[in-house]
């Protein structure tokens, strides 16, 4: 049966005469078209309900694969540099110990006040006030503010601030104001000192 005769027989088919209860009696051309339509429907439904879900899963797995590769690369780098990290940790612990040694303990705060007073008097300042403010707990340390009021010359203030900064204990100076006292040229400096102590 040639293609030409198949097409002519297909044109002669009356689709109203097709019996859906007896598909086996349909002409061959109609059977082929029906099978092609069924095959296309099965492929379409399979793609929508199976393959598209699998593509979504595949995209998720590919993303996870990239994350795992990054994690692996990071861990491999850390493992390759483990000895350097250990040496760095030892150095950090030593430096941390040195810094902790610079933080005054409870019993050393009065001594620190004496050191500040001694430095101020040595630089020609007169103390009007030096008093501890309420402590402020912060993470692993406690902040101890100290309010200071001194009188003297501008040059003496600069020397005093430099001397306090060179004390063996960590002392931070901030929030200062300088006001003239009288026509003699004397100045009043109000400044906040902050020191820190390690919170056990």
N, C-alpha and C positions, 0 to 999 in steps of 0.2 A: 504494500500500500504506500503510494508516494505521498509526499508532503502536500502536493497540490490536491490530491483526492481527499486527504484528511481535512484540509481546510474547507473543501466544498461540502464534505459530509457534516462538518461542524456548522456550516451556514444553514444546512437543511434541518438542523435539530430544532424541535419545538420544545422549549424549556417548560412549557405548561404541561407537556405530556410525561415529564420525568416522574417516576414513582420513587419517593423517598423511602418507602418501605422495602423496595427491591433495588438497591443500588447496583447490584451485580448485573442487572439488565441494561444499565446505561451504556451509551456508546463509549468507545475507548477514549476519544478526545475529551469528553465530559469528565470521565473518571480521572484522566491525567490532570485536568484543570482543578478538579475537586481535591485531589491529593496534593497538588501544588499549593492550593489555598490553605489546606490543613497544615501542611508542612511549614508554611510561612507563619501561620497563627501560633503553632507550637514554638517556633523559633522566637517570635516576638514575645510571647508570654514567658518563655524561659529566660530571655534576656532581661525583661523587666523585673521578674520575681527572683531570679537566681543570680544571673551574671552581674546586674547592677549592684546587688547587695555584696557580692564577692569583690567587686571593684572598690566599693566603699571600705570593706574590710582590708583590702590590699593597701589602699591609701593610708589607712590607720597604721598598718604594720610597717609601711615604708617610713612613716613619720617616726614611729617608735624605734625603728632601726637607726635612723639618723641620730636620735637622742642617745641611744645606746653606744653608737660609735663615738659621739662626743664625750660621753662619760668614760668610755674605755680609753680614749686618747688622754683625757685628763688624769685618770688613774695611772696609766702607763708612764706619763710624764712625772707624776709624783713618786712612783715607785723607782724610776730611774734616778731621781734626785733625792732619794730618802736620806742618804748620808749627809748631804748638804743641808737638808731641813733639820736633821738632828743637831748638827753643829750650830745652825742658826738658833734653834731652840735653847741650846745651852748658853749661847751669847745673850739672848733675850732675857733668860732667867737671871744671868749675872747682872745685866744692866738694870733689870727690875729690882733686884736686891739692893743695888747701889741707890736707886731712886727711893726705895722704901726707907733706906737708912737716912735719907735727907728729910723725911717727914717726921716732925716731932711727935712724941708720944704724949699722953695726958700729962705726965709729970714734967715734961720738958717745956710746956707752953709758958709757964712763969719765967723760966730761964730765957726763952726767946724774947719775952717782953723786956727783960733786963738787958739783953743784947741790943735790942732796938733802942732802948733808952740810952744805953752807954754810947752807941754810935751817934745818936742825935746830939747828946751833950758834947761829945768829942768834936763834932762839927759846928759847935757854937749855937745850937738851938736850945730854946727853953720850952719845955713840955707843959702845955695847958691841960692836956687830957690824953690818956692812953688806956683804953678799956676794951675788954672782951665783949663781943656781941654774941647773940645766941648762935649755937652751932647749926650747920645745915648738912644733914646726911645726903650724900650723893654717891650712888652706885657702891663702889668698894672703898670709898674714902669718906672722911668727914671734913667739911669746909669750916674753918674757924676764922670768922672776920674779926678784925681789930680796928677800932676807930682811934685815929691819932690826930691831935691838934697841937701844932708847934708854932712858935714865933721865931723869926730870924730874918736873914737877908735872902735874896733870891739865889745868890751863889751858894749859900749854906744849904738851901733846900736841895739844889742839884747834887752837891757832895753827899748829903744825907741819903738821897734816893740811890745813888751809886753804891754807897757803903752797905745799905740794906740789901741790895741785890747781890752783893758779894758775900753775904753771910753763908755759913755752911748749910743752913736749913733753907728749904724752899719758901720764899715769901714773895707774894705778888702784890704790887701797889697799883691802886686804881682810884677812880672817882675823886680826883683832887681839885680843890679850889684854893686860890690864893687871893687874899684881899689885903689892902693896906690898912694898918692899924691907926697910924697918925702921921703927922708931918715929918716925923723923925726918919722915915724911910723903913721902919720895921714893918714886916709883913706877917700875916697869919695864914698858915697853910693847914687846911683840913684834908685828910687823906684816909682812904680805907686800905688797910693791909689785909691780905688773906694768906693764911697758911693752911696746910692740909695734914691730916693724920690718917693712917691706915685703919680701916674698919676691920676688926678681927672677924 
